[in-house]
């Protein structure tokens, strides 16, 4: 049965043999060179008017809907709330397959390039790659990274205020060799939750409001006891528990939400345990905890109306 991702209408234009050569037959370097020449000719056919028209209608290239000063100030507060994490400025591009070869996602959701790269769609995957590089050199270290990054995703986004094809995310990862009784996993997940809560608290001192917050821990039945241990490490923060059914995570997930002005409870922060380091290093004793806050969504939905630039920066 043909895969749903196959675009048979496009294949019909070039034939199966040519498609097979492009998809699998040509060496990667030969394919990139071929595509570069094709795109050079395509660009030569474009007119200034066609470029302007695409700028006006293409959801991938339109400017962000939040003022840049607001986002820059927001980044500063989020990074200040995570002093124990090393802050990285990532490239806008990642190796082709950075998400689909590591996590459970489709390449059709990614903006792929013609140079063997893809536009970053999730910075946590790249922080995992950097963690794997460091741990291959020294498996005894614990790698804690943070970044704020603009991401692009190709799938259709919800037709809701604040959602867009490209957006800014604040991400954290912790990676290292697991300790006895899942010590590093418990410590890292609880630290991520506390760090994100501290970030929300800090933002509330600078023109934001996050009312009716909720913290939810989701665990598979096999890891339910670990979920309880994470909650116990949160210094009395109220926690709700649910069963985890999503196999994207390695048995544990957390979500932090707040009520937006429309009254809807928005899951603003998402994180959990992942098995990516085992895939990247073939060392299945290494664990990865990753989490992210939708910072652009926070700026759009939770910034108080009377907030000024001076309020955000002080």
C-alpha positions as CSV (number, residue, x, y, z in Angstrom):
1,X,0.0,0.0,0.0
2,X,1.5,3.4,-0.9
3,X,2.4,5.7,1.9
4,X,0.2,8.6,2.5
5,X,3.2,10.9,2.2
6,X,3.9,9.9,-1.4
7,X,2.9,12.7,-3.8
8,X,2.0,10.6,-6.8
9,X,0.9,13.6,-8.8
10,X,4.4,15.1,-8.6
11,X,6.0,11.8,-9.5
12,X,3.9,11.5,-12.6
13,X,5.7,14.6,-14.0
14,X,9.2,13.1,-13.8
15,X,8.6,9.3,-13.8
16,X,9.4,6.6,-11.3
17,X,13.0,6.1,-12.4
18,X,13.9,9.8,-12.0
19,X,12.1,10.0,-8.7
20,X,14.0,7.0,-7.4
21,X,17.3,8.5,-8.4
22,X,16.5,11.8,-6.6
23,X,15.2,10.0,-3.5
24,X,17.7,7.3,-3.1
25,X,20.0,6.7,-6.1
26,X,22.2,9.8,-6.3
27,X,24.9,10.5,-3.8
28,X,23.9,13.2,-1.4
29,X,26.6,15.7,-2.7
30,X,25.4,15.1,-6.3
31,X,21.8,15.6,-5.4
32,X,22.6,18.9,-3.5
33,X,24.5,20.2,-6.6
34,X,21.7,19.3,-8.9
35,X,19.1,21.0,-6.8
36,X,21.2,24.1,-6.4
37,X,21.4,24.5,-10.1
38,X,17.6,23.9,-10.4
39,X,16.9,26.6,-7.8
40,X,19.3,29.0,-9.4
41,X,17.3,28.7,-12.6
42,X,14.0,29.0,-10.8
43,X,15.2,32.2,-9.0
44,X,16.3,33.7,-12.3
45,X,12.7,33.3,-13.6
46,X,11.3,35.3,-10.7
47,X,10.3,38.9,-11.0
48,X,10.3,41.6,-8.2
49,X,6.5,41.5,-8.4
50,X,6.3,37.8,-7.7
51,X,8.7,38.1,-4.8
52,X,6.6,40.9,-3.3
53,X,3.4,38.9,-3.8
54,X,4.9,35.9,-2.0
55,X,6.1,38.2,0.9
56,X,2.5,39.4,1.2
57,X,0.8,36.0,1.2
58,X,3.2,33.3,2.4
59,X,2.8,32.3,6.0
60,X,6.4,31.1,6.2
61,X,8.0,34.5,5.4
62,X,5.7,37.1,7.1
63,X,7.2,39.0,10.1
64,X,6.3,37.9,13.6
65,X,3.2,39.5,15.1
66,X,4.9,40.5,18.3
67,X,7.2,43.6,18.6
68,X,10.9,42.6,18.6
69,X,11.7,44.8,21.7
70,X,9.1,42.8,23.6
71,X,10.6,39.5,22.5
72,X,14.1,40.6,23.3
73,X,13.1,41.7,26.8
74,X,11.2,38.4,27.2
75,X,14.3,36.4,26.2
76,X,16.4,38.2,28.8
77,X,14.0,37.4,31.6
78,X,13.7,33.7,30.6
79,X,17.5,33.2,30.4
80,X,17.9,35.0,33.7
81,X,15.5,32.5,35.3
82,X,17.7,29.6,34.2
83,X,21.2,30.6,35.5
84,X,22.3,26.9,36.0
85,X,21.8,26.2,32.3
86,X,24.5,27.2,29.7
87,X,22.8,29.4,27.0
88,X,23.5,28.6,23.4
89,X,22.7,30.6,20.3
90,X,21.8,28.0,17.7
91,X,22.1,28.2,13.9
92,X,18.8,28.7,12.0
93,X,19.6,25.4,10.2
94,X,20.0,21.8,11.4
95,X,21.2,18.6,9.8
96,X,18.5,17.0,7.6
97,X,16.5,14.5,9.7
98,X,17.3,16.2,13.1
99,X,13.7,15.6,14.2
100,X,12.4,12.7,12.1
101,X,15.5,10.5,12.6
102,X,15.5,11.1,16.4
103,X,12.0,11.6,17.5
104,X,8.6,10.5,16.2
105,X,7.7,13.2,13.7
106,X,7.3,13.4,9.9
107,X,9.7,15.2,7.7
108,X,6.7,16.7,5.9
109,X,6.3,18.9,9.0
110,X,9.8,20.3,8.5
111,X,11.0,22.9,6.0
112,X,13.8,21.0,4.3
113,X,16.5,22.8,2.3
114,X,18.4,21.7,-0.8
115,X,21.8,21.6,1.0
116,X,21.2,18.6,3.3
117,X,19.8,20.7,6.1
118,X,16.5,21.7,7.5
119,X,15.1,24.9,9.1
120,X,15.0,24.4,12.9
121,X,11.5,23.3,14.0
122,X,12.4,22.2,17.5
123,X,15.5,23.5,19.3
124,X,15.4,20.7,21.9
125,X,16.5,18.2,19.2
126,X,19.6,20.3,18.5
127,X,20.4,20.7,22.2
128,X,20.2,16.9,22.3
129,X,22.7,16.7,19.4
130,X,25.1,19.0,21.2
131,X,24.6,17.1,24.4
132,X,25.4,13.8,22.6
133,X,28.6,15.4,21.2
134,X,29.8,16.5,24.6
135,X,28.9,13.2,26.3
136,X,30.7,11.2,23.7
137,X,33.9,13.0,24.8
138,X,33.1,12.8,28.5
139,X,30.3,10.5,29.6
140,X,30.7,11.5,33.2
141,X,29.5,15.0,32.8
142,X,26.0,16.4,33.1
143,X,25.1,18.8,30.3
144,X,22.5,21.5,31.0
145,X,21.7,23.7,28.0
146,X,19.2,26.5,27.3
147,X,18.3,28.5,24.2
148,X,15.7,30.9,22.9
149,X,15.1,30.2,19.2
150,X,12.7,31.1,16.3
151,X,11.3,27.9,14.9
152,X,9.5,27.1,11.6
153,X,7.0,24.3,11.2
154,X,5.4,23.2,8.0
155,X,2.1,21.7,9.2
156,X,-1.1,23.7,9.4
157,X,-1.4,25.5,12.6
158,X,-4.6,26.0,14.6
159,X,-6.6,29.0,13.5
160,X,-6.4,30.5,17.0
161,X,-4.9,33.8,18.2
162,X,-1.2,33.5,18.8
163,X,-0.4,30.5,16.6
164,X,1.8,30.9,13.5
165,X,4.0,29.0,11.1
166,X,7.1,30.5,12.8
167,X,7.4,31.3,16.4
168,X,9.8,31.7,19.3
169,X,10.5,29.0,21.9
170,X,12.5,28.9,25.1
171,X,14.0,25.5,25.6
172,X,15.9,23.6,28.3
173,X,17.7,20.2,28.2
174,X,19.6,18.2,30.8
175,X,21.6,15.2,29.7
176,X,23.9,12.7,31.5
177,X,24.5,9.2,32.8
178,X,21.7,8.0,34.9
179,X,22.3,7.5,38.6
180,X,21.0,4.9,41.0
181,X,17.2,4.8,41.5
182,X,16.6,7.2,38.5
183,X,18.2,10.0,40.6
184,X,19.3,12.2,37.6
185,X,15.9,11.8,35.9
186,X,13.9,12.9,39.0
187,X,16.3,15.7,39.8
188,X,16.3,17.0,36.2
189,X,12.5,16.9,35.6
190,X,11.8,18.6,38.9
191,X,14.5,21.3,38.2
192,X,12.9,22.0,34.8
193,X,9.5,22.4,36.3
194,X,10.9,24.8,39.0
195,X,12.9,26.7,36.5
196,X,9.8,27.3,34.3
197,X,7.7,28.3,37.3
198,X,10.5,30.8,38.3
199,X,10.4,32.2,34.8
200,X,6.7,32.8,35.0
201,X,7.1,34.4,38.4
202,X,9.8,36.7,37.0
203,X,7.7,37.7,34.1
204,X,4.8,38.6,36.4
205,X,7.1,41.2,37.9
206,X,7.6,42.7,34.4
207,X,4.2,43.2,32.9
208,X,2.8,39.7,32.5
209,X,0.1,37.7,34.2
210,X,-0.4,34.0,34.3
211,X,-3.5,33.3,36.4
212,X,-4.9,30.0,37.4
213,X,-1.7,28.1,36.8
214,X,-1.7,24.3,36.6
215,X,1.1,21.8,36.8
216,X,0.3,18.4,35.4
217,X,2.5,15.3,35.5
218,X,1.7,12.5,33.0
219,X,3.3,9.0,33.4
220,X,2.9,5.6,32.0
221,X,1.7,3.0,34.5
222,X,5.2,1.6,34.7
223,X,6.6,5.1,35.7
224,X,3.8,6.3,37.9
225,X,5.9,6.0,41.0
226,X,8.5,8.2,39.4
227,X,5.9,10.8,38.7
228,X,5.0,10.9,42.4
229,X,8.7,11.3,43.3
230,X,8.9,14.3,40.9
231,X,5.9,15.9,42.6
232,X,7.4,15.3,46.0
233,X,10.5,17.2,44.9
234,X,8.5,20.4,43.9
235,X,8.4,21.9,47.4
236,X,4.6,21.7,47.9
237,X,3.6,23.0,44.4
238,X,0.1,21.6,43.7
239,X,0.3,18.9,41.0
240,X,-2.3,17.0,39.0
241,X,-1.6,13.5,37.7
242,X,-2.7,11.8,34.5
243,X,-1.8,8.6,32.6
244,X,0.6,9.2,29.7
245,X,-0.5,7.6,26.4
246,X,1.7,9.5,24.0
247,X,4.8,7.5,22.9
248,X,6.7,10.6,21.8
249,X,7.9,10.7,25.5
250,X,9.9,8.1,27.4
251,X,7.3,7.4,30.0
252,X,7.2,10.8,31.7
253,X,5.8,14.2,30.7
254,X,4.9,17.5,32.4
255,X,2.7,20.4,31.3
256,X,2.3,23.8,32.8
257,X,-0.7,25.9,31.8
258,X,-2.4,29.2,32.7
259,X,-5.7,30.9,31.9
260,X,-5.5,33.3,29.0
261,X,-7.7,36.4,28.7
262,X,-10.4,34.5,26.7
263,X,-10.8,32.2,29.7
264,X,-9.2,29.2,28.0
265,X,-6.6,27.2,29.8
266,X,-3.5,27.1,27.6
267,X,-0.7,24.5,27.9
268,X,2.2,27.0,27.7
269,X,5.0,24.7,28.8
270,X,5.7,21.1,27.9
271,X,8.5,18.8,28.8
272,X,9.5,15.3,29.7
273,X,11.9,12.4,29.3
274,X,13.2,11.2,26.0
275,X,15.2,8.3,24.6
276,X,17.1,10.4,22.0
277,X,20.5,10.1,23.6
278,X,20.4,6.3,23.3
279,X,19.8,6.6,19.6
280,X,22.5,9.2,19.1
281,X,25.2,7.6,21.1
282,X,24.2,3.9,21.4
283,X,24.6,4.4,25.2
284,X,21.2,3.6,26.7
285,X,22.4,4.6,30.2
286,X,22.3,8.2,29.1
287,X,19.1,10.1,29.8
288,X,17.7,13.3,28.4
289,X,15.1,15.7,29.9
290,X,13.9,18.4,27.6
291,X,11.2,21.1,28.0
292,X,10.1,24.3,26.2
293,X,8.0,27.4,26.8
294,X,6.1,29.0,23.9
295,X,7.6,32.4,24.5
296,X,6.0,34.2,21.5
297,X,2.6,32.8,22.6
298,X,3.3,34.1,26.1
299,X,4.1,37.5,24.8
300,X,0.9,37.6,22.7
301,X,-1.6,36.2,25.2
302,X,-0.2,37.0,28.7
303,X,1.4,40.4,28.4
304,X,-0.8,42.8,30.4
305,X,-2.3,45.6,28.2
306,X,-0.8,48.5,30.0
307,X,2.7,47.1,29.9
308,X,5.4,49.4,28.4
309,X,8.9,48.7,27.1
310,X,10.3,50.3,30.3
311,X,8.2,47.9,32.4
312,X,9.6,44.9,30.6
313,X,13.3,46.0,30.8
314,X,13.5,47.4,34.3
